[in-house]
Amino acid sequence: MSDQPEDRPETGDLVIDSALAELAASPEVDLDAQLAAGEEVQRTLRSRLGDLGD
C-alpha cells in the first residue's frame, strides 16, 4: 500500500514527486515545517523549469 494520498497526482518526475510528498507529509500543526517544505518545492520547481530552457 502506498503512503501517498490518492488525490495527489504524480508528475512522473521523481524529484518533483519527492518534493511534493515531503510537502504533503509535513505536519499540519507545524507551520514552520510546512513553510520549509513549501520553499523546498518552490526551489525544486524553479530548478526543473530552468532546465527546460537549456
PDB file of N, H, CA, C and O in Angstrom:
ATOM      1  N   MET A   1       0.841  -1.181   0.000  1.00  0.00           N
ATOM      2  CA  MET A   1       0.000   0.000   0.000  1.00  0.00           C
ATOM      3  C   MET A   1       0.885   1.242   0.000  1.00  0.00           C
ATOM      4  O   MET A   1       1.861   1.304   0.748  1.00  0.00           O
ATOM      5  N   SER A   2       0.557   2.230  -0.829  1.00  0.00           N
ATOM      6  H   SER A   2      -0.236   2.180  -1.436  1.00  0.00           H
ATOM      7  CA  SER A   2       1.329   3.459  -0.945  1.00  0.00           C
ATOM      8  C   SER A   2       0.988   4.412   0.186  1.00  0.00           C
ATOM      9  O   SER A   2      -0.137   4.426   0.685  1.00  0.00           O
ATOM     10  N   ASP A   3       1.990   5.223   0.594  1.00  0.00           N
ATOM     11  H   ASP A   3       2.904   5.212   0.190  1.00  0.00           H
ATOM     12  CA  ASP A   3       1.728   6.214   1.627  1.00  0.00           C
ATOM     13  C   ASP A   3       1.312   7.547   1.018  1.00  0.00           C
ATOM     14  O   ASP A   3       1.179   8.536   1.739  1.00  0.00           O
ATOM     15  N   GLN A   4       1.103   7.592  -0.307  1.00  0.00           N
ATOM     16  H   GLN A   4       1.212   6.789  -0.893  1.00  0.00           H
ATOM     17  CA  GLN A   4       0.654   8.796  -0.973  1.00  0.00           C
ATOM     18  C   GLN A   4      -0.864   8.874  -0.935  1.00  0.00           C
ATOM     19  O   GLN A   4      -1.549   7.869  -1.127  1.00  0.00           O
ATOM     20  N   PRO A   5      -1.393  10.086  -0.683  1.00  0.00           N
ATOM     21  CA  PRO A   5      -2.846  10.233  -0.779  1.00  0.00           C
ATOM     22  C   PRO A   5      -3.303   9.974  -2.211  1.00  0.00           C
ATOM     23  O   PRO A   5      -2.609  10.321  -3.167  1.00  0.00           O
ATOM     24  N   GLU A   6      -4.455   9.373  -2.346  1.00  0.00           N
ATOM     25  H   GLU A   6      -5.018   9.091  -1.570  1.00  0.00           H
ATOM     26  CA  GLU A   6      -4.984   9.027  -3.662  1.00  0.00           C
ATOM     27  C   GLU A   6      -5.257  10.269  -4.506  1.00  0.00           C
ATOM     28  O   GLU A   6      -5.171  10.200  -5.732  1.00  0.00           O
ATOM     29  N   ASP A   7      -5.583  11.400  -3.883  1.00  0.00           N
ATOM     30  H   ASP A   7      -5.653  11.455  -2.887  1.00  0.00           H
ATOM     31  CA  ASP A   7      -5.984  12.581  -4.635  1.00  0.00           C
ATOM     32  C   ASP A   7      -4.809  13.444  -5.090  1.00  0.00           C
ATOM     33  O   ASP A   7      -5.018  14.437  -5.787  1.00  0.00           O
ATOM     34  N   ARG A   8      -3.578  13.090  -4.712  1.00  0.00           N
ATOM     35  H   ARG A   8      -3.409  12.284  -4.146  1.00  0.00           H
ATOM     36  CA  ARG A   8      -2.422  13.872  -5.146  1.00  0.00           C
ATOM     37  C   ARG A   8      -1.858  13.243  -6.406  1.00  0.00           C
ATOM     38  O   ARG A   8      -1.380  12.109  -6.380  1.00  0.00           O
ATOM     39  N   PRO A   9      -1.913  13.991  -7.530  1.00  0.00           N
ATOM     40  CA  PRO A   9      -1.401  13.421  -8.780  1.00  0.00           C
ATOM     41  C   PRO A   9       0.119  13.297  -8.761  1.00  0.00           C
ATOM     42  O   PRO A   9       0.809  14.039  -8.061  1.00  0.00           O
ATOM     43  N   GLU A  10       0.613  12.368  -9.525  1.00  0.00           N
ATOM     44  H   GLU A  10       0.052  11.766 -10.093  1.00  0.00           H
ATOM     45  CA  GLU A  10       2.051  12.210  -9.697  1.00  0.00           C
ATOM     46  C   GLU A  10       2.433  12.875 -11.004  1.00  0.00           C
ATOM     47  O   GLU A  10       1.689  12.813 -11.983  1.00  0.00           O
ATOM     48  N   THR A  11       3.590  13.508 -11.020  1.00  0.00           N
ATOM     49  H   THR A  11       4.194  13.558 -10.225  1.00  0.00           H
ATOM     50  CA  THR A  11       4.039  14.205 -12.213  1.00  0.00           C
ATOM     51  C   THR A  11       4.829  13.298 -13.134  1.00  0.00           C
ATOM     52  O   THR A  11       4.939  13.562 -14.332  1.00  0.00           O
ATOM     53  N   GLY A  12       5.379  12.232 -12.580  1.00  0.00           N
ATOM     54  H   GLY A  12       5.290  12.017 -11.607  1.00  0.00           H
ATOM     55  CA  GLY A  12       6.267  11.373 -13.353  1.00  0.00           C
ATOM     56  C   GLY A  12       7.723  11.781 -13.206  1.00  0.00           C
ATOM     57  O   GLY A  12       8.622  11.058 -13.636  1.00  0.00           O
ATOM     58  N   ASP A  13       7.956  12.931 -12.604  1.00  0.00           N
ATOM     59  H   ASP A  13       7.226  13.519 -12.255  1.00  0.00           H
ATOM     60  CA  ASP A  13       9.318  13.408 -12.324  1.00  0.00           C
ATOM     61  C   ASP A  13       9.624  13.037 -10.874  1.00  0.00           C
ATOM     62  O   ASP A  13       9.004  13.556  -9.946  1.00  0.00           O
ATOM     63  N   LEU A  14      10.578  12.142 -10.693  1.00  0.00           N
ATOM     64  H   LEU A  14      11.082  11.721 -11.447  1.00  0.00           H
ATOM     65  CA  LEU A  14      10.857  11.624  -9.356  1.00  0.00           C
ATOM     66  C   LEU A  14      11.251  12.709  -8.363  1.00  0.00           C
ATOM     67  O   LEU A  14      10.863  12.644  -7.197  1.00  0.00           O
ATOM     68  N   VAL A  15      12.012  13.700  -8.803  1.00  0.00           N
ATOM     69  H   VAL A  15      12.327  13.753  -9.751  1.00  0.00           H
ATOM     70  CA  VAL A  15      12.458  14.767  -7.907  1.00  0.00           C
ATOM     71  C   VAL A  15      11.274  15.627  -7.467  1.00  0.00           C
ATOM     72  O   VAL A  15      11.133  15.935  -6.284  1.00  0.00           O
ATOM     73  N   ILE A  16      10.433  16.009  -8.411  1.00  0.00           N
ATOM     74  H   ILE A  16      10.548  15.758  -9.373  1.00  0.00           H
ATOM     75  CA  ILE A  16       9.264  16.825  -8.080  1.00  0.00           C
ATOM     76  C   ILE A  16       8.287  16.029  -7.224  1.00  0.00           C
ATOM     77  O   ILE A  16       7.769  16.546  -6.234  1.00  0.00           O
ATOM     78  N   ASP A  17       8.033  14.789  -7.592  1.00  0.00           N
ATOM     79  H   ASP A  17       8.454  14.370  -8.396  1.00  0.00           H
ATOM     80  CA  ASP A  17       7.122  13.954  -6.799  1.00  0.00           C
ATOM     81  C   ASP A  17       7.621  13.779  -5.372  1.00  0.00           C
ATOM     82  O   ASP A  17       6.829  13.775  -4.430  1.00  0.00           O
ATOM     83  N   SER A  18       8.926  13.636  -5.212  1.00  0.00           N
ATOM     84  H   SER A  18       9.570  13.639  -5.978  1.00  0.00           H
ATOM     85  CA  SER A  18       9.504  13.501  -3.876  1.00  0.00           C
ATOM     86  C   SER A  18       9.307  14.787  -3.065  1.00  0.00           C
ATOM     87  O   SER A  18       8.951  14.732  -1.888  1.00  0.00           O
ATOM     88  N   ALA A  19       9.539  15.935  -3.694  1.00  0.00           N
ATOM     89  H   ALA A  19       9.829  15.979  -4.650  1.00  0.00           H
ATOM     90  CA  ALA A  19       9.355  17.211  -3.001  1.00  0.00           C
ATOM     91  C   ALA A  19       7.894  17.409  -2.615  1.00  0.00           C
ATOM     92  O   ALA A  19       7.603  17.888  -1.520  1.00  0.00           O
ATOM     93  N   LEU A  20       6.977  17.045  -3.503  1.00  0.00           N
ATOM     94  H   LEU A  20       7.213  16.655  -4.393  1.00  0.00           H
ATOM     95  CA  LEU A  20       5.556  17.167  -3.195  1.00  0.00           C
ATOM     96  C   LEU A  20       5.141  16.211  -2.077  1.00  0.00           C
ATOM     97  O   LEU A  20       4.294  16.551  -1.251  1.00  0.00           O
ATOM     98  N   ALA A  21       5.731  15.025  -2.049  1.00  0.00           N
ATOM     99  H   ALA A  21       6.419  14.748  -2.720  1.00  0.00           H
ATOM    100  CA  ALA A  21       5.437  14.060  -0.988  1.00  0.00           C
ATOM    101  C   ALA A  21       5.907  14.601   0.366  1.00  0.00           C
ATOM    102  O   ALA A  21       5.223  14.441   1.377  1.00  0.00           O
ATOM    103  N   GLU A  22       7.081  15.243   0.376  1.00  0.00           N
ATOM    104  H   GLU A  22       7.637  15.374  -0.445  1.00  0.00           H
ATOM    105  CA  GLU A  22       7.569  15.835   1.623  1.00  0.00           C
ATOM    106  C   GLU A  22       6.656  16.961   2.084  1.00  0.00           C
ATOM    107  O   GLU A  22       6.404  17.104   3.281  1.00  0.00           O
ATOM    108  N   LEU A  23       6.163  17.758   1.152  1.00  0.00           N
ATOM    109  H   LEU A  23       6.368  17.642   0.181  1.00  0.00           H
ATOM    110  CA  LEU A  23       5.219  18.819   1.496  1.00  0.00           C
ATOM    111  C   LEU A  23       3.945  18.224   2.085  1.00  0.00           C
ATOM    112  O   LEU A  23       3.442  18.707   3.099  1.00  0.00           O
ATOM    113  N   ALA A  24       3.432  17.192   1.460  1.00  0.00           N
ATOM    114  H   ALA A  24       3.840  16.800   0.636  1.00  0.00           H
ATOM    115  CA  ALA A  24       2.210  16.548   1.947  1.00  0.00           C
ATOM    116  C   ALA A  24       2.412  15.901   3.310  1.00  0.00           C
ATOM    117  O   ALA A  24       1.475  15.810   4.103  1.00  0.00           O
ATOM    118  N   ALA A  25       3.641  15.450   3.584  1.00  0.00           N
ATOM    119  H   ALA A  25       4.402  15.524   2.940  1.00  0.00           H
ATOM    120  CA  ALA A  25       3.925  14.769   4.851  1.00  0.00           C
ATOM    121  C   ALA A  25       4.233  15.733   5.993  1.00  0.00           C
ATOM    122  O   ALA A  25       4.314  15.318   7.149  1.00  0.00           O
ATOM    123  N   SER A  26       4.406  17.028   5.676  1.00  0.00           N
ATOM    124  H   SER A  26       4.341  17.366   4.737  1.00  0.00           H
ATOM    125  CA  SER A  26       4.725  17.970   6.747  1.00  0.00           C
ATOM    126  C   SER A  26       3.527  18.106   7.676  1.00  0.00           C
ATOM    127  O   SER A  26       2.385  18.168   7.220  1.00  0.00           O
ATOM    128  N   PRO A  27       3.790  18.151   8.983  1.00  0.00           N
ATOM    129  CA  PRO A  27       2.695  18.202   9.958  1.00  0.00           C
ATOM    130  C   PRO A  27       1.846  19.459   9.792  1.00  0.00           C
ATOM    131  O   PRO A  27       2.374  20.566   9.689  1.00  0.00           O
ATOM    132  N   GLU A  28       0.532  19.278   9.769  1.00  0.00           N
ATOM    133  H   GLU A  28       0.103  18.378   9.853  1.00  0.00           H
ATOM    134  CA  GLU A  28      -0.376  20.409   9.593  1.00  0.00           C
ATOM    135  C   GLU A  28      -0.265  21.420  10.723  1.00  0.00           C
ATOM    136  O   GLU A  28      -0.502  22.610  10.516  1.00  0.00           O
ATOM    137  N   VAL A  29       0.086  20.964  11.900  1.00  0.00           N
ATOM    138  H   VAL A  29       0.278  19.997  12.068  1.00  0.00           H
ATOM    139  CA  VAL A  29       0.154  21.872  13.051  1.00  0.00           C
ATOM    140  C   VAL A  29       1.490  22.597  13.145  1.00  0.00           C
ATOM    141  O   VAL A  29       1.646  23.496  13.972  1.00  0.00           O
ATOM    142  N   ASP A  30       2.446  22.225  12.320  1.00  0.00           N
ATOM    143  H   ASP A  30       2.320  21.495  11.648  1.00  0.00           H
ATOM    144  CA  ASP A  30       3.771  22.832  12.352  1.00  0.00           C
ATOM    145  C   ASP A  30       3.945  23.745  11.144  1.00  0.00           C
ATOM    146  O   ASP A  30       4.407  23.315  10.087  1.00  0.00           O
ATOM    147  N   LEU A  31       3.567  25.011  11.316  1.00  0.00           N
ATOM    148  H   LEU A  31       3.192  25.360  12.174  1.00  0.00           H
ATOM    149  CA  LEU A  31       3.613  25.956  10.216  1.00  0.00           C
ATOM    150  C   LEU A  31       5.031  26.140   9.688  1.00  0.00           C
ATOM    151  O   LEU A  31       5.229  26.281   8.482  1.00  0.00           O
ATOM    152  N   ASP A  32       6.014  26.141  10.577  1.00  0.00           N
ATOM    153  H   ASP A  32       5.853  26.027  11.558  1.00  0.00           H
ATOM    154  CA  ASP A  32       7.403  26.280  10.135  1.00  0.00           C
ATOM    155  C   ASP A  32       7.812  25.137   9.215  1.00  0.00           C
ATOM    156  O   ASP A  32       8.497  25.358   8.216  1.00  0.00           O
ATOM    157  N   ALA A  33       7.398  23.925   9.545  1.00  0.00           N
ATOM    158  H   ALA A  33       6.841  23.746  10.356  1.00  0.00           H
ATOM    159  CA  ALA A  33       7.716  22.767   8.709  1.00  0.00           C
ATOM    160  C   ALA A  33       7.013  22.864   7.363  1.00  0.00           C
ATOM    161  O   ALA A  33       7.590  22.514   6.334  1.00  0.00           O
ATOM    162  N   GLN A  34       5.772  23.335   7.364  1.00  0.00           N
ATOM    163  H   GLN A  34       5.303  23.619   8.201  1.00  0.00           H
ATOM    164  CA  GLN A  34       5.046  23.489   6.111  1.00  0.00           C
ATOM    165  C   GLN A  34       5.693  24.548   5.232  1.00  0.00           C
ATOM    166  O   GLN A  34       5.826  24.360   4.022  1.00  0.00           O
ATOM    167  N   LEU A  35       6.093  25.653   5.832  1.00  0.00           N
ATOM    168  H   LEU A  35       5.985  25.806   6.815  1.00  0.00           H
ATOM    169  CA  LEU A  35       6.757  26.705   5.063  1.00  0.00           C
ATOM    170  C   LEU A  35       8.079  26.218   4.483  1.00  0.00           C
ATOM    171  O   LEU A  35       8.382  26.486   3.321  1.00  0.00           O
ATOM    172  N   ALA A  36       8.855  25.514   5.274  1.00  0.00           N
ATOM    173  H   ALA A  36       8.608  25.296   6.218  1.00  0.00           H
ATOM    174  CA  ALA A  36      10.139  24.994   4.799  1.00  0.00           C
ATOM    175  C   ALA A  36       9.927  24.010   3.651  1.00  0.00           C
ATOM    176  O   ALA A  36      10.652  24.050   2.657  1.00  0.00           O
ATOM    177  N   ALA A  37       8.945  23.135   3.782  1.00  0.00           N
ATOM    178  H   ALA A  37       8.356  23.103   4.590  1.00  0.00           H
ATOM    179  CA  ALA A  37       8.661  22.169   2.724  1.00  0.00           C
ATOM    180  C   ALA A  37       8.160  22.879   1.471  1.00  0.00           C
ATOM    181  O   ALA A  37       8.529  22.505   0.358  1.00  0.00           O
ATOM    182  N   GLY A  38       7.333  23.887   1.640  1.00  0.00           N
ATOM    183  H   GLY A  38       7.033  24.191   2.545  1.00  0.00           H
ATOM    184  CA  GLY A  38       6.833  24.656   0.503  1.00  0.00           C
ATOM    185  C   GLY A  38       7.946  25.385  -0.218  1.00  0.00           C
ATOM    186  O   GLY A  38       7.962  25.441  -1.448  1.00  0.00           O
ATOM    187  N   GLU A  39       8.882  25.947   0.541  1.00  0.00           N
ATOM    188  H   GLU A  39       8.869  25.902   1.540  1.00  0.00           H
ATOM    189  CA  GLU A  39      10.024  26.623  -0.066  1.00  0.00           C
ATOM    190  C   GLU A  39      10.907  25.638  -0.832  1.00  0.00           C
ATOM    191  O   GLU A  39      11.446  25.969  -1.887  1.00  0.00           O
ATOM    192  N   GLU A  40      11.049  24.443  -0.301  1.00  0.00           N
ATOM    193  H   GLU A  40      10.610  24.174   0.557  1.00  0.00           H
ATOM    194  CA  GLU A  40      11.838  23.419  -0.991  1.00  0.00           C
ATOM    195  C   GLU A  40      11.157  23.005  -2.295  1.00  0.00           C
ATOM    196  O   GLU A  40      11.833  22.805  -3.304  1.00  0.00           O
ATOM    197  N   VAL A  41       9.836  22.873  -2.290  1.00  0.00           N
ATOM    198  H   VAL A  41       9.287  23.036  -1.470  1.00  0.00           H
ATOM    199  CA  VAL A  41       9.099  22.551  -3.513  1.00  0.00           C
ATOM    200  C   VAL A  41       9.289  23.674  -4.532  1.00  0.00           C
ATOM    201  O   VAL A  41       9.496  23.411  -5.717  1.00  0.00           O
ATOM    202  N   GLN A  42       9.221  24.911  -4.079  1.00  0.00           N
ATOM    203  H   GLN A  42       9.053  25.125  -3.117  1.00  0.00           H
ATOM    204  CA  GLN A  42       9.406  26.038  -4.982  1.00  0.00           C
ATOM    205  C   GLN A  42      10.801  26.003  -5.622  1.00  0.00           C
ATOM    206  O   GLN A  42      10.934  26.198  -6.830  1.00  0.00           O
ATOM    207  N   ARG A  43      11.833  25.757  -4.817  1.00  0.00           N
ATOM    208  H   ARG A  43      11.725  25.599  -3.836  1.00  0.00           H
ATOM    209  CA  ARG A  43      13.197  25.666  -5.358  1.00  0.00           C
ATOM    210  C   ARG A  43      13.302  24.535  -6.375  1.00  0.00           C
ATOM    211  O   ARG A  43      13.919  24.688  -7.429  1.00  0.00           O
ATOM    212  N   THR A  44      12.699  23.412  -6.049  1.00  0.00           N
ATOM    213  H   THR A  44      12.197  23.288  -5.193  1.00  0.00           H
ATOM    214  CA  THR A  44      12.741  22.261  -6.954  1.00  0.00           C
ATOM    215  C   THR A  44      12.052  22.576  -8.272  1.00  0.00           C
ATOM    216  O   THR A  44      12.580  22.276  -9.343  1.00  0.00           O
ATOM    217  N   LEU A  45      10.878  23.177  -8.193  1.00  0.00           N
ATOM    218  H   LEU A  45      10.449  23.420  -7.323  1.00  0.00           H
ATOM    219  CA  LEU A  45      10.146  23.513  -9.415  1.00  0.00           C
ATOM    220  C   LEU A  45      10.904  24.541 -10.250  1.00  0.00           C
ATOM    221  O   LEU A  45      10.980  24.412 -11.472  1.00  0.00           O
ATOM    222  N   ARG A  46      11.462  25.554  -9.606  1.00  0.00           N
ATOM    223  H   ARG A  46      11.400  25.660  -8.613  1.00  0.00           H
ATOM    224  CA  ARG A  46      12.237  26.561 -10.353  1.00  0.00           C
ATOM    225  C   ARG A  46      13.431  25.905 -11.047  1.00  0.00           C
ATOM    226  O   ARG A  46      13.734  26.219 -12.198  1.00  0.00           O
ATOM    227  N   SER A  47      14.094  25.013 -10.358  1.00  0.00           N
ATOM    228  H   SER A  47      13.848  24.758  -9.422  1.00  0.00           H
ATOM    229  CA  SER A  47      15.240  24.328 -10.936  1.00  0.00           C
ATOM    230  C   SER A  47      14.831  23.504 -12.153  1.00  0.00           C
ATOM    231  O   SER A  47      15.480  23.545 -13.198  1.00  0.00           O
ATOM    232  N   ARG A  48      13.750  22.763 -11.995  1.00  0.00           N
ATOM    233  H   ARG A  48      13.223  22.730 -11.146  1.00  0.00           H
ATOM    234  CA  ARG A  48      13.289  21.909 -13.095  1.00  0.00           C
ATOM    235  C   ARG A  48      12.839  22.755 -14.277  1.00  0.00           C
ATOM    236  O   ARG A  48      13.132  22.417 -15.424  1.00  0.00           O
ATOM    237  N   LEU A  49      12.131  23.852 -14.015  1.00  0.00           N
ATOM    238  H   LEU A  49      11.893  24.126 -13.084  1.00  0.00           H
ATOM    239  CA  LEU A  49      11.682  24.721 -15.096  1.00  0.00           C
ATOM    240  C   LEU A  49      12.863  25.393 -15.775  1.00  0.00           C
ATOM    241  O   LEU A  49      12.859  25.588 -16.991  1.00  0.00           O
ATOM    242  N   GLY A  50      13.875  25.749 -14.990  1.00  0.00           N
ATOM    243  H   GLY A  50      13.878  25.592 -14.002  1.00  0.00           H
ATOM    244  CA  GLY A  50      15.090  26.340 -15.564  1.00  0.00           C
ATOM    245  C   GLY A  50      15.794  25.377 -16.492  1.00  0.00           C
ATOM    246  O   GLY A  50      16.382  25.787 -17.493  1.00  0.00           O
ATOM    247  N   ASP A  51      15.737  24.096 -16.165  1.00  0.00           N
ATOM    248  H   ASP A  51      15.260  23.763 -15.352  1.00  0.00           H
ATOM    249  CA  ASP A  51      16.354  23.077 -17.012  1.00  0.00           C
ATOM    250  C   ASP A  51      15.677  22.980 -18.380  1.00  0.00           C
ATOM    251  O   ASP A  51      16.305  22.557 -19.351  1.00  0.00           O
ATOM    252  N   LEU A  52      14.414  23.364 -18.464  1.00  0.00           N
ATOM    253  H   LEU A  52      13.904  23.707 -17.676  1.00  0.00           H
ATOM    254  CA  LEU A  52      13.687  23.276 -19.737  1.00  0.00           C
ATOM    255  C   LEU A  52      14.219  24.276 -20.752  1.00  0.00           C
ATOM    256  O   LEU A  52      14.134  24.049 -21.959  1.00  0.00           O
ATOM    257  N   GLY A  53      14.773  25.393 -20.257  1.00  0.00           N
ATOM    258  H   GLY A  53      14.842  25.578 -19.277  1.00  0.00           H
ATOM    259  CA  GLY A  53      15.266  26.410 -21.172  1.00  0.00           C
ATOM    260  C   GLY A  53      16.615  26.087 -21.772  1.00  0.00           C
ATOM    261  O   GLY A  53      17.063  26.759 -22.702  1.00  0.00           O
ATOM    262  N   ASP A  54      17.265  25.068 -21.251  1.00  0.00           N
ATOM    263  H   ASP A  54      16.902  24.523 -20.496  1.00  0.00           H
ATOM    264  CA  ASP A  54      18.616  24.726 -21.733  1.00  0.00           C
ATOM    265  C   ASP A  54      18.572  23.904 -22.994  1.00  0.00           C
ATOM    266  O   ASP A  54      19.619  23.535 -23.527  1.00  0.00           O
TER     267      ASP A  54
END
